[in-house]
Amino acid sequence: MNKGDLIDAVAGAAGITKGQAGDAVNAVFEGIQKTLKKGDKAQFVGFGTFSVSKSSKRR
């Protein structure tokens, strides 16, 4: 599934236009990005947890 597929699914499930669904999906992604940029994690029970971690430099 890509972003377009997700927008289509949200539009169908919620009975809203693709434009409205696109706005909603973008708002969710932006919220997750802002949370991660602050160094916090975004956790969604039953879906997943998003976090930023630092890894050592590779040779």
N, C-alpha and C positions, 0 to 999 in steps of 0.2 A: 504494500500500500504506500502510495506517495501522498503528498500534501493535497493534490487535486482530488484523489480518491477519498481522502478524509473529508474534504469539504463537501463532496457529493453525498457522502454517507450522513454527515451532520445535517445537511439540508433536507434529505429525505426523512430522517428520523424525527427531526424537529418540525417539519412542515414549514420551512422558511426558504427564502430564496438562496441561491448559491452565493450571491453577494453578501447577504447577511451571515451566512455560514462561514464565508471566507473571513469576514471581520471577526467573528467569534473565535475561529481557529487561530488567526493571527494574534488576537489578544491573549489567548492561552499561551502560545509560544513566546510572546514577548514577556509575559509574566514570569515564565520559567527562566528565560534568559536573564532578566533583571535580578531574579533571586540568585542565580548562579554567579553573576558578576559581583554580587555583594559577598560572596564566599559562603552563602548558605546552601542548603540542599532542598530540593523540591521532592516531596514524597507523596505518592498517590496510592493509597491502599488498593490492592487488587489490580494495579497497573504497573507501577515501577517507581524507582527512586533515581533521581538525577543529581549528580554532584560533580564537582571539579576536584581532581587530584593532581598532584605534581609527581612526575616520575623523574628518575635520574637520567642524565644525559646518555645517549647511546653513542657508541663508537663507530 
